[in-house]
Amino acid sequence: MTATLQSDVLVVGGGLAGLVTALECLRAGKSVTLVDRGSRERLGGLALWAFGGMALVGTPLQARMKIPDTPERALADWKRFGELRDTCDTYDEDTLRLAWARHYVERSRPEVYDWLVGQGMKFLPAVNWVERGRFGDGNSVPRYHVLWGTSRLLTLRMIEAAERAGGAGGAGRLTLLSRTRITGLDRSGGAVSGASGVNEDTGETLRFAAPVVVLAMGGINGGHDETRANWPAGRPLPATMLNGAHPSSDGKLHRLVEGFGGRIAAAGEMWNYAAGIPHPQPHFEGHGLSLIPCKSALWLDYEGRRIGPDPLVTGFDTHDLCQRVAGEAKPWTWHLLNWRIAAREFAISGAEHNLRLRERQFFRFMKETLLGNHRLVQQLARESRHVLVDDTLAGLAARMNALTGDEHVRPEVLQATADAFDANFANGSKLHNDAQIRRILHARQWGPDRLRTCKPAPLQQPGAGPYIAIHTQLITRKSLGGLATDLRSRVLDSAGDVISGLYCVGEAAGFGGGGACGKRSLEGTFLPGCVMTAKAAARDITGKS
């Protein structure tokens, strides 16, 4: 016998977008059923593990740091970097994306910054400057705000708030089901009227009767089969990749909606990262950690030669880094650095390895920022076989070859690579002539980046050792495309008409419109995109502004 659950709103997916949608609907007096495929402990999805960086426009923090940002400036950066086209066609995909991009830059201050501060969240008192563009075509000013406590704290606060709004004090208006997968959508009179599902632990079938269904199931490219199927023709595809998304974001619900007449836009546009390592304690097969590559590290090919002629440097154009790494002869690259660089610059994206930030240990956080995060470097060198340490370059080359099981890295080549870079410093700073050094010096002009970026110096500088080599691969992360939606987060069909009763929020909707970012993100547009698409859906569902 199939159990039937009735509510005003069914939310499919318990990530940040789903949680915010549920919370806003509960606060407006609606009853909500929220179903999620993960366990109760993993409620929150990827946001539970994310770093918590947000691209925000016109905030008090920017004003305090004298950053002259405006929605107009942000939109110009967004369009240029994302390669979005202006068009007069109401139903053109770029029209939907631009509408959401404009909404984002105009409303991120009140709908995200102010709203989160009102929920008791705080931001670090510094704005970082990421995705500047290789030629200054990215963020023209710093916009990257970091949540104190990471997005893990944000996610836990949203869960608590939703349970409070729909729990005992809300007459039991929230029903939360974990380990539940939606297998079908119901329609009545041309409108979506609920869904069917199954408990993945017990096999029990369930039916959800609701006049409104909100899809918040995450991206379309969580599994590598779907990722490879959607990979754009003409872009290099590496033989192997790591997974930094979640395998349950498998695109099946996207395809189900497509069968209803819905439109999947830009499935091949993804926000991947160029430097991943296998997770030392993987949560699933192929699970990777996304490193924030050290700007001062030399990025090398599989033979230990520096990739160029334009060197790879993080913080400027992630999309370009991914394409260049994917086009290398082998599906891995090396980062060559020393302990001095690693202690100041080495970082891992996400809440898991940013202990001081996650646990809000301010004095310890400042100590590691100012004196170096030796703890994290030691931890990864101990836990990961892909982080190699040696006192000599010859010894390091031997370790690199032992890891990959070949003799690709010749010690004399690795030595020549280091010597060629160090030659920049032989006659003082006046004779530097290296694109990586120029980008480092540019990054260090901005105070927050100066704290986390070493002053350029020879790799073989006495006392800076030992040497470190990190074996990295491309790692998948977020889908930039998704189901096409209007500014009310309603799902649209191929003719641009609304599918009545069906909404889509967060990454499932490409963070709005089926891919608001275009081909590139200004970075940090994902968590705010989840919040803003969720709030748009809740406003339309509840009729409350």
C-alpha positions as CSV (number, residue, x, y, z in Angstrom):
1,M,0.0,0.0,0.0
2,T,1.3,3.5,-0.9
3,A,1.3,6.1,1.8
4,T,0.1,9.6,0.8
5,L,1.4,12.8,2.4
6,Q,-0.5,16.0,1.8
7,S,0.9,19.5,2.1
8,D,0.7,23.0,0.5
9,V,4.2,22.7,-0.9
10,L,6.5,19.8,-1.7
11,V,10.2,20.7,-1.8
12,V,12.5,18.2,-3.5
13,G,16.0,18.5,-2.2
14,G,17.4,19.6,1.2
15,G,20.3,21.7,0.1
16,L,20.5,25.5,0.8
17,A,18.0,26.4,-1.9
18,G,15.5,23.8,-0.7
19,L,15.9,24.8,2.9
20,V,15.4,28.5,2.2
21,T,12.3,27.8,0.1
22,A,10.9,25.7,2.9
23,L,11.7,28.3,5.5
24,E,10.1,31.2,3.7
25,C,7.0,29.2,2.9
26,L,6.7,28.0,6.5
27,R,7.1,31.6,7.8
28,A,4.2,32.6,5.5
29,G,2.0,29.9,7.0
30,K,2.2,27.2,4.4
31,S,2.6,23.5,5.2
32,V,5.7,22.0,3.7
33,T,7.0,18.5,2.9
34,L,10.7,18.4,2.3
35,V,12.3,15.2,0.8
36,D,16.0,14.6,0.5
37,R,18.0,11.7,-0.8
38,G,20.7,12.0,1.8
39,S,20.7,10.9,5.4
40,R,19.4,13.3,8.1
41,E,23.0,14.0,9.1
42,R,23.8,15.2,5.6
43,L,20.8,17.5,5.2
44,G,22.1,20.7,3.6
45,G,23.7,19.0,0.7
46,L,26.9,20.6,-0.7
47,A,26.3,23.8,1.2
48,L,27.0,21.8,4.4
49,W,30.5,21.3,3.2
50,A,31.1,24.5,1.3
51,F,33.5,27.4,2.2
52,G,30.9,30.1,2.3
53,G,32.2,32.7,-0.1
54,M,29.7,35.0,-1.7
55,A,29.9,37.6,-4.5
56,L,27.8,40.5,-3.2
57,V,27.4,44.0,-4.6
58,G,27.2,47.4,-2.8
59,T,27.5,46.1,0.7
60,P,28.5,48.1,3.8
61,L,31.6,46.1,4.0
62,Q,32.6,47.2,0.5
63,A,31.8,50.8,1.4
64,R,34.0,50.5,4.6
65,M,36.9,49.3,2.4
66,K,36.2,52.1,-0.2
67,I,35.4,49.7,-3.0
68,P,33.4,51.6,-5.6
69,D,31.0,48.9,-6.6
70,T,27.5,49.4,-8.2
71,P,25.0,47.0,-9.8
72,E,25.7,48.6,-13.2
73,R,29.4,47.9,-12.8
74,A,28.8,44.3,-11.6
75,L,26.4,43.6,-14.4
76,A,28.9,44.8,-17.0
77,D,31.6,42.5,-15.4
78,W,29.1,39.6,-15.3
79,K,28.1,39.9,-19.0
80,R,31.6,40.3,-20.2
81,F,33.1,37.4,-18.2
82,G,30.2,35.1,-18.7
83,E,30.0,35.9,-22.4
84,L,26.3,36.6,-22.2
85,R,24.6,38.2,-25.2
86,D,22.1,41.0,-25.3
87,T,19.0,39.9,-27.2
88,C,15.5,41.1,-27.9
89,D,13.9,37.6,-27.9
90,T,11.8,37.2,-24.8
91,Y,12.3,33.4,-24.7
92,D,16.0,33.3,-25.7
93,E,18.1,31.6,-23.1
94,D,20.5,34.6,-22.8
95,T,17.4,36.8,-22.1
96,L,16.5,34.6,-19.1
97,R,20.1,34.5,-17.9
98,L,20.5,38.2,-18.2
99,A,17.3,38.9,-16.3
100,W,18.5,36.8,-13.5
101,A,22.0,38.3,-13.6
102,R,20.5,41.8,-13.4
103,H,18.2,40.7,-10.5
104,Y,21.2,39.3,-8.7
105,V,23.4,42.4,-8.9
106,E,20.5,44.7,-8.0
107,R,19.2,42.6,-5.1
108,S,22.1,40.7,-3.6
109,R,22.6,43.4,-0.9
110,P,19.1,43.3,0.6
111,E,18.1,39.7,-0.2
112,V,21.4,38.0,0.8
113,Y,23.7,40.3,2.8
114,D,21.1,42.1,4.8
115,W,18.9,39.0,5.2
116,L,21.8,36.9,6.5
117,V,22.9,39.5,8.9
118,G,19.3,39.6,10.1
119,Q,19.5,35.8,10.6
120,G,22.5,36.4,13.0
121,M,25.2,35.6,10.4
122,K,28.4,37.6,10.2
123,F,31.0,38.1,7.4
124,L,34.8,38.4,7.8
125,P,35.8,42.1,7.8
126,A,37.6,41.8,4.5
127,V,36.5,41.5,0.9
128,N,38.6,39.3,-1.3
129,W,39.3,39.8,-5.0
130,V,38.9,36.6,-7.0
131,E,38.3,35.9,-10.7
132,R,40.0,39.1,-11.9
133,G,40.3,37.7,-15.4
134,R,43.6,37.1,-17.2
135,F,43.3,40.4,-18.9
136,G,41.2,42.3,-16.3
137,D,38.0,41.1,-17.8
138,G,36.6,39.5,-14.6
139,N,35.7,41.2,-11.3
140,S,36.8,44.8,-11.8
141,V,36.6,45.3,-8.0
142,P,36.7,42.9,-5.0
143,R,33.3,41.3,-4.2
144,Y,34.0,38.0,-2.5
145,H,32.6,38.1,1.0
146,V,33.3,35.2,3.4
147,L,30.9,33.9,6.0
148,W,32.2,33.6,9.5
149,G,31.5,30.0,10.4
150,T,31.5,29.0,6.7
151,S,28.3,27.9,4.9
152,R,28.1,25.0,7.3
153,L,27.0,27.4,10.0
154,L,24.6,29.0,7.6
155,T,23.1,25.6,6.6
156,L,22.7,24.5,10.2
157,R,21.0,27.9,11.0
158,M,18.6,27.4,8.1
159,I,17.7,23.9,9.3
160,E,17.1,25.1,12.8
161,A,15.0,28.0,11.6
162,A,12.9,25.7,9.3
163,E,12.3,23.2,12.1
164,R,11.4,26.1,14.5
165,A,9.0,27.6,11.9
166,G,7.3,24.3,11.1
167,G,7.7,22.3,14.2
168,A,5.8,22.3,17.5
169,G,5.3,26.0,17.4
170,G,4.1,25.8,13.8
171,A,1.4,23.1,14.4
172,G,3.6,20.5,12.8
173,R,3.6,22.1,9.4
174,L,7.0,20.7,8.3
175,T,7.4,17.1,7.3
176,L,11.0,16.2,6.7
177,L,11.9,12.9,5.0
178,S,15.4,11.7,4.4
179,R,16.7,8.9,2.2
180,T,13.7,9.6,-0.1
181,R,14.0,9.7,-3.9
182,I,11.4,11.3,-6.2
183,T,10.6,8.9,-9.1
184,G,7.7,10.8,-10.9
185,L,5.7,13.9,-11.0
186,D,1.8,14.0,-11.0
187,R,-0.3,16.3,-13.2
188,S,-3.9,17.2,-13.0
189,G,-5.7,19.5,-15.4
190,G,-2.4,20.6,-17.0
191,A,-0.8,21.5,-13.7
192,V,1.7,19.6,-11.5
193,S,-0.2,18.3,-8.5
194,G,2.4,16.3,-6.6
195,A,4.9,13.5,-7.0
196,S,5.6,9.9,-6.3
197,G,8.7,8.6,-4.5
198,V,10.4,5.8,-2.7
199,N,12.3,5.4,0.6
200,E,15.7,4.1,-0.5
201,D,16.2,2.3,2.8
202,T,12.9,0.4,3.2
203,G,11.7,0.4,-0.4
204,E,8.4,1.9,0.7
205,T,6.6,3.8,-2.1
206,L,5.1,7.2,-1.3
207,R,2.8,9.7,-2.9
208,F,3.0,13.4,-2.2
209,A,-0.1,15.4,-2.9
210,A,0.7,19.1,-3.2
211,P,-0.5,21.9,-5.5
212,V,3.1,23.3,-5.7
213,V,6.3,21.3,-6.3
214,V,9.7,23.0,-5.9
215,L,12.7,21.2,-7.4
216,A,15.9,21.8,-5.5
217,M,17.7,18.6,-6.3
218,G,21.1,20.2,-7.2
219,G,23.0,20.1,-10.4
220,I,22.7,18.0,-13.5
221,N,26.4,16.9,-13.6
222,G,26.9,15.3,-10.3
223,G,27.9,11.9,-11.8
224,H,30.6,11.5,-14.4
225,D,28.4,9.6,-16.9
226,E,26.2,12.7,-17.2
227,T,29.2,15.0,-17.0
228,R,30.9,13.3,-20.0
229,A,27.6,13.1,-21.9
230,N,27.1,16.8,-21.6
231,W,30.7,17.9,-22.1
232,P,30.8,20.6,-24.8
233,A,32.1,19.5,-28.2
234,G,35.4,21.2,-29.0
235,R,36.5,21.5,-25.4
236,P,39.3,19.1,-24.2
237,L,38.0,16.3,-22.0
238,P,40.5,14.6,-19.6
239,A,40.7,10.9,-19.4
240,T,40.1,10.9,-15.7
241,M,38.6,13.4,-13.3
242,L,37.7,13.6,-9.6
243,N,34.2,14.4,-8.4
244,G,33.6,17.4,-6.1
245,A,29.9,17.4,-6.6
246,H,27.5,14.7,-5.4
247,P,26.6,11.5,-7.4
248,S,22.9,11.8,-6.5
249,S,22.7,15.0,-8.6
250,D,22.4,12.7,-11.5
251,G,20.1,14.7,-13.8
252,K,17.3,12.2,-13.7
253,L,14.8,14.7,-12.4
254,H,15.9,17.2,-15.0
255,R,15.2,14.6,-17.7
256,L,11.9,13.8,-16.1
257,V,10.9,17.5,-16.4
258,E,12.2,17.6,-19.9
259,G,9.7,14.8,-20.7
260,F,7.0,17.1,-19.3
261,G,8.0,19.7,-21.8
262,G,10.5,21.6,-19.6
263,R,13.7,22.9,-21.1
264,I,17.2,22.1,-19.9
265,A,19.5,24.9,-20.8
266,A,23.3,24.9,-21.0
267,A,23.8,21.4,-19.6
268,G,27.4,21.5,-20.8
269,E,28.4,24.6,-18.9
270,M,30.1,23.6,-15.7
271,W,32.1,25.3,-12.9
272,N,34.9,22.8,-12.4
273,Y,38.3,23.4,-10.8
274,A,41.7,22.6,-12.2
275,A,43.5,21.3,-9.1
276,G,41.9,18.5,-7.1
277,I,43.3,15.7,-5.1
278,P,41.5,12.5,-4.0
279,H,39.8,12.9,-0.6
280,P,41.9,11.0,2.0
281,Q,38.6,9.9,3.6
282,P,36.2,9.7,0.6
283,H,32.5,10.0,1.1
284,F,31.8,8.2,-2.3
285,E,33.8,6.7,-5.1
286,G,36.0,9.2,-6.9
287,H,35.5,11.9,-4.2
288,G,38.0,14.7,-4.5
289,L,39.1,17.8,-2.6
290,S,39.3,21.1,-4.5
291,L,42.6,22.9,-3.7
292,I,42.9,26.6,-3.9
293,P,46.3,26.5,-5.8
294,C,49.1,28.6,-4.4
295,K,49.7,31.6,-6.6
296,S,53.4,31.3,-6.1
297,A,53.6,27.6,-7.0
298,L,55.0,26.6,-10.4
299,W,52.3,24.7,-12.3
300,L,54.0,21.9,-14.2
301,D,53.1,19.3,-16.8
302,Y,53.5,15.5,-16.3
303,E,57.2,15.8,-17.2
304,G,58.0,18.5,-14.7
305,R,58.1,21.3,-17.2
306,R,56.4,24.6,-16.5
307,I,53.2,25.0,-18.4
308,G,53.3,28.0,-20.6
309,P,54.2,30.2,-22.3
310,D,51.4,32.0,-20.3
311,P,51.9,30.4,-16.8
312,L,48.9,29.0,-14.9
313,V,48.0,31.2,-11.9
314,T,44.9,30.8,-9.8
315,G,42.6,33.7,-8.9
316,F,42.2,35.1,-12.4
317,D,40.2,32.8,-14.7
318,T,39.2,29.4,-13.4
319,H,37.4,28.5,-16.7
320,D,40.7,29.0,-18.6
321,L,42.7,27.0,-16.1
322,C,40.3,24.1,-16.4
323,Q,40.5,24.1,-20.2
324,R,44.2,24.3,-20.3
325,V,44.7,21.5,-17.7
326,A,42.1,19.4,-19.5
327,G,44.1,19.8,-22.7
328,E,47.4,18.5,-21.2
329,A,48.9,15.3,-22.6
330,K,48.2,13.5,-19.3
331,P,45.1,13.9,-17.0
332,W,47.3,15.2,-14.2
333,T,49.6,18.2,-13.5
334,W,52.0,19.0,-10.7
335,H,52.4,22.0,-8.4
336,L,56.0,22.7,-7.4
337,L,56.5,24.9,-4.3
338,N,58.4,25.1,-1.0
339,W,57.2,25.1,2.6
340,R,57.4,28.9,2.8
341,I,54.9,29.2,0.0
342,A,52.6,26.4,1.3
343,A,52.4,27.7,4.8
344,R,51.2,31.1,3.6
345,E,49.2,30.2,0.5
346,F,48.0,26.6,0.7
347,A,44.3,26.2,1.2
348,I,41.5,23.7,0.5
349,S,38.0,24.9,-0.6
350,G,35.2,24.0,1.8
351,A,34.3,23.9,5.5
352,E,36.0,20.6,6.2
353,H,39.6,21.8,6.1
354,N,39.1,25.4,7.3
355,L,38.8,24.5,10.9
356,R,39.5,27.9,12.5
357,L,37.0,29.7,10.2
358,R,34.4,26.9,10.6
359,E,34.6,26.8,14.4
360,R,34.9,30.6,14.6
361,Q,38.2,30.5,16.4
362,F,39.2,34.1,15.7
363,F,42.6,34.4,17.4
364,R,43.8,31.0,16.0
365,F,42.4,32.0,12.6
366,M,44.4,35.2,12.7
367,K,47.5,33.5,14.0
368,E,47.5,31.0,11.1
369,T,46.7,33.8,8.6
370,L,49.7,35.9,9.8
371,L,52.2,33.2,10.7
372,G,51.3,30.5,8.3
373,N,49.0,27.5,8.3
374,H,51.6,24.9,9.0
375,R,49.0,22.7,10.6
376,L,47.1,22.2,7.4
377,V,50.2,21.5,5.3
378,Q,51.4,19.0,7.8
379,Q,48.0,17.3,7.9
380,L,47.7,16.9,4.1
381,A,51.4,15.8,3.8
382,R,50.5,13.1,6.4
383,E,47.1,12.1,5.1
384,S,47.5,12.4,1.3
385,R,49.8,10.4,-0.9
386,H,49.4,13.1,-3.5
387,V,51.2,15.7,-1.4
388,L,54.9,14.9,-1.6
389,V,57.7,16.5,0.5
390,D,61.5,16.2,0.1
391,D,64.6,18.1,1.0
392,T,66.0,18.0,-2.6
393,L,64.6,18.4,-6.0
394,A,66.2,15.1,-7.1
395,G,64.5,13.3,-4.2
396,L,61.2,15.0,-5.0
397,A,61.4,13.8,-8.7
398,A,61.9,10.3,-7.4
399,R,58.8,10.5,-5.2
400,M,56.8,12.0,-8.1
401,N,57.7,9.1,-10.4
402,A,57.0,6.5,-7.6
403,L,53.5,8.0,-7.2
404,T,52.7,7.8,-10.9
405,G,54.5,4.5,-11.6
406,D,56.7,5.8,-14.4
407,E,59.9,7.8,-15.1
408,H,58.3,10.9,-16.7
409,V,59.9,13.4,-14.3
410,R,63.7,13.5,-14.9
411,P,65.5,15.2,-12.0
412,E,67.6,17.3,-14.3
413,V,64.4,18.7,-16.0
414,L,62.8,19.5,-12.6
415,Q,66.1,21.2,-11.6
416,A,66.1,23.2,-14.8
417,T,62.5,24.3,-14.3
418,A,63.3,25.7,-10.9
419,D,66.5,27.3,-12.1
420,A,64.8,29.0,-14.9
421,F,62.2,30.6,-12.6
422,D,64.8,31.5,-10.0
423,A,66.9,33.3,-12.7
424,N,64.3,36.1,-12.5
425,F,65.8,37.1,-9.1
426,A,69.5,36.9,-10.0
427,N,69.8,40.7,-10.5
428,G,67.2,42.1,-8.2
429,S,63.6,42.9,-8.7
430,K,64.3,45.4,-11.5
431,L,64.9,42.6,-14.0
432,H,61.8,40.5,-13.2
433,N,60.2,39.5,-16.5
434,D,57.7,36.7,-15.7
435,A,53.9,36.8,-16.2
436,Q,53.4,34.8,-12.9
437,I,55.4,37.3,-10.9
438,R,53.5,40.2,-12.5
439,R,50.2,38.6,-11.4
440,I,51.4,37.9,-7.9
441,L,52.6,41.5,-7.5
442,H,49.2,42.7,-8.8
443,A,47.4,40.4,-6.3
444,R,49.5,41.7,-3.4
445,Q,48.4,45.3,-4.1
446,W,45.1,44.4,-2.4
447,G,45.4,44.1,1.4
448,P,43.4,40.8,2.0
449,D,45.2,39.1,-0.8
450,R,48.6,40.4,0.4
451,L,48.1,38.5,3.6
452,R,47.7,35.2,1.7
453,T,50.2,35.7,-1.1
454,C,54.0,35.5,-0.6
455,K,56.4,38.2,-1.8
456,P,58.0,36.8,-5.0
457,A,61.3,35.0,-4.2
458,P,63.4,32.2,-5.6
459,L,61.9,28.7,-5.2
460,Q,65.4,27.6,-4.0
461,Q,65.7,30.4,-1.5
462,P,67.8,29.2,1.5
463,G,65.7,28.3,4.5
464,A,62.4,28.1,2.5
465,G,62.4,24.3,2.2
466,P,61.7,21.5,2.1
467,Y,60.2,21.2,-1.4
468,I,56.7,20.1,-2.1
469,A,55.0,18.6,-5.2
470,I,51.3,18.2,-5.3
471,H,49.8,15.8,-7.9
472,T,46.5,17.3,-9.1
473,Q,43.6,16.5,-11.5
474,L,40.6,18.4,-12.8
475,I,37.7,18.1,-10.4
476,T,34.1,18.6,-11.3
477,R,32.0,20.8,-9.0
478,K,28.9,22.7,-10.1
479,S,26.5,22.8,-13.0
480,L,26.1,26.2,-14.5
481,G,23.1,25.1,-16.6
482,G,19.8,23.7,-15.5
483,L,16.0,24.0,-16.0
484,A,14.9,27.3,-17.6
485,T,13.0,29.5,-15.1
486,D,11.5,32.9,-15.1
487,L,12.2,35.6,-12.4
488,R,9.6,33.9,-10.2
489,S,11.5,30.6,-10.4
490,R,8.6,29.0,-12.3
491,V,9.7,26.3,-14.7
492,L,9.3,27.1,-18.4
493,D,8.5,24.8,-21.3
494,S,10.2,24.9,-24.7
495,A,7.8,27.7,-25.9
496,G,8.6,29.9,-22.9
497,D,5.2,29.1,-21.1
498,V,5.0,28.4,-17.4
499,I,4.4,24.8,-16.3
500,S,1.8,25.4,-13.7
501,G,2.6,24.4,-10.2
502,L,6.3,23.6,-10.9
503,Y,9.2,25.7,-9.6
504,C,12.9,25.1,-9.7
505,V,15.6,26.8,-7.5
506,G,19.3,26.8,-6.8
507,E,21.8,24.8,-8.9
508,A,18.9,22.7,-10.4
509,A,17.9,25.9,-12.2
510,G,21.4,26.9,-13.1
511,F,21.1,29.4,-10.2
512,G,18.3,31.1,-12.1
513,G,17.0,31.1,-15.7
514,G,18.8,27.9,-16.7
515,G,22.3,29.3,-16.3
516,A,22.5,32.8,-15.1
517,C,26.3,32.8,-14.9
518,G,26.9,32.0,-18.6
519,K,30.2,30.4,-19.4
520,R,32.0,31.7,-16.3
521,S,31.1,32.7,-12.8
522,L,32.5,35.7,-11.1
523,E,32.9,33.2,-8.2
524,G,30.8,33.2,-5.1
525,T,27.6,33.5,-7.1
526,F,26.3,30.1,-6.1
527,L,25.2,30.4,-2.5
528,P,23.6,33.7,-3.1
529,G,22.0,32.3,-6.3
530,C,20.5,29.5,-4.2
531,V,19.1,32.0,-1.7
532,M,17.7,34.4,-4.3
533,T,16.0,31.8,-6.5
534,A,14.5,30.2,-3.4
535,K,13.1,33.5,-2.1
536,A,11.7,34.3,-5.6
537,A,9.8,31.0,-5.6
538,A,8.6,31.5,-2.0
539,R,7.3,35.0,-2.8
540,D,5.3,33.7,-5.8
541,I,4.0,30.7,-3.9
542,T,2.9,32.6,-0.8
543,G,2.0,35.9,-2.5
544,K,4.1,37.8,0.1
545,S,6.9,40.2,-0.8
